[in-house]
Amino acid sequence: MSGTNQRIDAKRLWDSLMSMAEIGATPKGGVRRLTLTEVDKAGRQRFTEWCEALGLTVRVDAIGNMFARREGRDPARKPVLLGSHLDSQPSGGKFDGALGVLAGLEVMRTLHDLNIQTEAPIELVNWTDEEGSRFGHSLMGSGVWAGIYTQDKAYALKDVEGVTVSEALDAIGYKGPEPAKPFPADAYFELHIEQGPILEREGRQIGIVTGAQAQVWYDAVITGQDSHAGTTPPSARRDALLAAARVIERVDALMRERGEDGRGTVGFLQVAPNSRNVVPGEVRFSVEFRHPEDAVIEHLAGTFPAEAQKIVAANGCALELEELFRIPMQPFDPACVDLVRQGAARLGYSAREIVSGAGHDAVYVARSVPTAMIFTPCKDGLSHNEAESILPEEATAGCQVLFEAVVARANRAL
């Protein structure tokens, strides 16, 4: 393999990943670090200790986003940002989010070891609540920071126990004094596992992420009528679950009509009264569509609600369908993407361009700051699962490309 002599410490990176995975470890080998819990606080504290041991200055903003700064030679230059998130799904894996934060830490450690001072400052970021699994709003910290939605809206969000984001931030001591809004930054780089099977299938070591898919998300409530399972004949049934099943089948069909680029998912379903001998009277569920092309999502957003209403009405039920948000396809910055491409080539890694199927903090950050992402393969494309797994050498390759891209950007001629 050709390339620079400036090597990250592969063992130290892996040891850091395993150390962080101890916090919130689950019996099946995953992690449960729900945002703004005591477990999340423990992860944040370990991260802070590691950063401060390198002499980095750690600051926290009002939504709990953490920024660890390494000064550059020219204090007037805008910082280069890198990072991801430390929170997890309820039964998540060791690498989703954590890889990007801890690879960023390894970049900082390597610069420290080699006594390299970059021209521009570098800031390592841990974004709050990327997953959305506790308060129901993914990309919360980066979304508030980027101005996608207000801090007040985020503060008012509640978990299933009625705890607000504001209360949770206070409870763990991470409602910081810094305003949660964009500051001048030169670029942002985020390393992440692919969370899909493409890189592994093709035997590629690095994904050069050119952008993220367009998305539209809905909350649906179908109302029928609870009735006795034994005494209600077919003609009298207003079965909300049957109506929901037929909508869900249509979501799947709309996905498959769009080939391998299609995405349509119902991942949340609540049935009431949820009794085995009662015809269900109410069903609440989620619907989402994703696609690399804005036009496809716009078409689905324009046609699916009426289709769903028709299906539900034909089953004697009523549908409330609320569009939660619509995110356009987010292209990443060509110059930043090219630094990832150049880094992979210089190091001799096999690589391919790829569009992110998942939402990441980078999608919102990209609206304010030139952004690029790097993907590593993950076993069987599996993520949001305790069995999520990557190889040490895959983590090393991703981190080394991250190092190359960040240092090149921080030292670029202005």
Order of alpha helices (4+ residues) and beta strands (2+ residues): alpha-alpha-beta-beta-beta-alpha-beta-alpha-alpha-alpha-beta-alpha-beta-beta-beta-alpha-beta-beta-beta-beta-alpha-beta-beta-alpha-beta-alpha-beta-alpha
